[in-house]
Amino acid sequence: MSAHAPLRKIIITIDGWSSCGKSTLAKQLAGALGYIYIDSGAMYRAITLYFLRNHVDWTKLRAVEEALRNIAIEFIFNPNSGQSETFLNGENVEYVIRDMVVAEKVSEVAAIKAVRDFAVSQQQAMGKGKGIVMDGRDIGTVVFPRAELKIFMTADNAVRVERRFKELYAKNPNLTIEEIKANLEMRDYIDSHREASPLRQAEDAFVLDNSNLTMKEQLDIALRWARERIKGIVT
Ligand code: DC
């Protein structure tokens, strides 16, 4: 092994319940390692937005298949925000896909096998060059079952509801804590009980409960795991 051999890049997956801070950690990790961050949930949200806008009856497989043929999703880096943003057929939908209207239906749409096949094949293609952090529900179990580092995130329910409330209240002050709580519980239930790749912890995942951790503390833990894995496979 040469002393100057470059570090090989790895794939890091982050799965877990809704609103436990997966995307925050994924962005932190990607930033610290110089990796690309991919928000797989944004793909399901963009598909849901397309279905809602185009009145697609997603209970009918043919309607779903037809609609998917007309959907192109891209992630484009915005140098002003320093983040990748989600584009649906050329339109920047990063903001609108976070809306409650989409959140109410996204778990239903994400449970459809044809939708998952469509999203998963694109996610796998994005991981070809490694050097990515991808968050979602099935990333360590289905999308990249051989990822070098898998993290499963969790946090107390009350903490998650509070975080989500703060995030959404700024956009819509009419929302109540009860509505947020009901939406989170519904999404967790559907995500973990669906037939097609339900949310579950991969056997080889590290569990990170961030109920009582600061952002810096959670990053330090995850970075330690990542560096150990990267070192383990230095060329
Ligand atoms: O992470 P998020 O809240 O933006 O995800 C939105 C929805 O998409 C969530 O309810 C579950 C679904 N999802 C999924 O089924 N599989 C993924 N890999 C990511 C998200």
Residues whose N, C-alpha, C, O or C-beta is under 5 A from the ligand:
A	BS01	DC	S18 S40 G41 A42 Y44 V106 S107 A110 D135 G136 R137 D138 R187 D191
